[in-house]
Amino acid sequence: MTKQHAADVAVLGATGAVGRAVCRQLAAAQTPGHAIVRSHTTAVEGLPARVVDFDRAPELTDAVRARAVICCLGTTQSKAGRDGLRAVDCDLVLHCAERASRAGVEVFTVVSAMGASRRSPSFYSRVKGEMEAGLRRIRLDTVHIVRPSLLLGDRDEHRTAEAVGQRLAPLLNPLLPMQYRAISVDAVAKALIQLSGPSTPGVWLHELPLGGRRSRRLDV
């Protein structure tokens, strides 16, 4: 039986740098969809916003009911602390993926980070690694995990290390392997949208830019 959805794409984390870029590009392409936000005062670029209490599972399940979900949820340790970072970047992402599974979502695409690993000495990378491992246990037709390197683009909050990295990127990028080069939020958004189209089922890991050996299937 063909699955029926109210929208083509639902966007989580639509107010962050990558999420805003996703919304702009979807709107420019006139793709039917909506952004999922926590507050009526939250501004979303390009797509209609649907206010949802993430703690209400049935409400969230209904909100993510779409053919594809693009998840750009994330915070920083400086803003939320270690517990807050894990709560958003791992626990909330997995909670939304569970709801997407129950809603019959066909493709779940999520932003992770280069170097994500449960064995990493970096707390941030370990959290991303735990999120990736958790996604492999959720019953979804297709999962695309995208690992960008340093993101280039405007952010609502100042991040000193990223600001320094952005200034150095033009000098360092030519010296680095492709997957480790800084990448614009618009390029990441484009990849997320591309992967959210019709896909081969499975759990897929992608380093950017897309293509060749930088994409591999994890559940085989």
N, C-alpha and C positions, 0 to 999 in steps of 0.2 A: 504494500500500500504506500502511496506517495505521501510524505509528510507535508502537513499544511502549517504554515507559519504566518503570523501577522506582519512580520517584517523580514527583510532580507538580512540585515545586519544590526546587532545590538552592540554598543560600545561601552565598556566599563573603564573607569579611569579617564573619562573624557575631558577632564579639566587640567591634566598634566600636559607637558610639552608634546609628548608623542600622541596622546589621546586627542589633543586639539588638532594636531596635524591630520590624524585619521578622519576626524569629523569634517574638516575642511575639504579633504579630498573626496570623501564619500558624497558630500553635498555638491561639489563641483561636477561629479559624475552622475548626479541625480539618482543615487542608489537609495532605494527605500530602506529606512532604518531609523533608529533612535539612540540617544545617549541615556545612560542610567546614572542618575546623580542622587545625592543624599538630601539636598536642600533646594528650595524654590529660589533662593538667592544666588545659586551657582550658575555662572554664565557658561554656555556651551556654544561653540562656533559651528554654525551650519546645519545642525540636526535638531529636530525636536527633542526636548529633554523630558524624561520620565522620572519623577521623584519617587524614591524607593527607600523603605526602611530595611537595610540589609539584614537586620536581626529577625525579620519576619520571613521565614523560609517560603511560605506559599506566595507571598507578594513578590519576592525576588525571583522565584521560579517563573511566575507569569511575566515578569519584566524581561527576562532573558530568552523568552520564547521567540526564537528567530531561526533562520536557516543557519546563520553563523554568528558567533560571538567573538569580538576582538577585545582582549583584556589587556589594558595598559595600567592596571592598578600598581601603585608603588609609593613609598615614602622614603625618608632618609633617617639615619640614626640620630643625626644632630637635631632633627625636628621632633621625632617621636620616641627616641631612646631605643635600646635594644629590643625590649618587649614590644614596643609599638611597631618597629620595623618587621619583626617576625609576624605580628598580628595581621599586618596589611599585605606584605610581600609574599607570605606563605599561606597563613591560615585563611585570610579572606579570599585569596585567589582560588584556593582549593574548595572553599565553601561555594563560591560562585560556579566553579566547574561542576560540582555536585548538582547544583540547581540546574545548570545547563543540561546535564545528563538526564535529569528527570523531565526537563521540558522538551526533550527530543532534538536538541541542537545537533546539527550534522558536523559542523566544523568549529573547533574551539582553538583560537590562535592567541598566544600569550607572549608578552615581552619578558625575557629573562635577562641574563647579562653574560658577557664573555668571562670565562673562568669559573662559572657556576659549578660547584662541586660540594657534596656533603663532607668531603675530607679537606676542604680548603682551610688554610690558616686564617683567612679573612672571614669575619663573621657575616658580612654582607653576602659574600660568595657562597658560604655554607647555607644561608637562608634560601638563596635562589636555587641551590642544589636540592635542598629538601622539597621545595615547591615542585621542581621538575620531577623528582622521584614520586611525589604524591600524585601528580597528574597521570602517571603511568598506571595507577591503581584504580582510576575512575573510568567507568564504562561510558566512553564517548566514541562515536564512529571514527573521528579524525581529530588529532591534536597536533598543532604546529607550535613548537617552542622556538622562539627567535632570540638569538644571542648577539646583540649589538655590542660594539666596543664603546668608547667614550662618545657621548652624544653631543652634537653641535647644534645649538639653538637656544632661544630665549627661554628662561625659566622664571616662575613666579618668585622663587626663593634663591638667595645667593649661596652658591656652593664653592668655597675657595679652591679646593683641589680641581674641580671641573673647570672653573674660570681660568686657572693657570694652564690646564690641559688644552683648553680651547685656543688660548693664545699661542701655544707651542705647536698645535696640530699642523699648521701649514709647513713647518720645518721638519717635523718628525714623520708625517705620513709617508713621504716618499721612501723613507728608510725602513718602514715596517712591512711585514707580510700583510696582504690585503685584509684579512679578517681582523687584524689588530688596529687598523687605521680608524681614526675618529670618523664618525658618520653623522650626517645631518638627520634631524628628527623627521624631516620630510621624506628622506630616503627610507628610513625605518617604517614609517607609516605606509609608504607605497608597497613595501615588501609584505607587511601585515595584510593589507587589502588583497594583494595578489594571492597570497596563500589561503585567504578565506574564500576563494572561489571553489569550484568543484575540485575535489581532492581524492587521491588514493587513500583509502582507510588505513589507519595506523597511527602510531605516535612518532612524529618526525622532529628532528633537531636540525636547526639551520643556523649557520654562521653567515654573516653578511659580508659582501653582497651575495645574493642567492646564486645557486648554480653549482654544478659539478660535485666535487668531493665535500663541499661545505654543507651539503644536505645529506642526512642519513636517517634511516629508520631505526628506532630503538627497540621496538617490540617484536623482534624476529630472532 
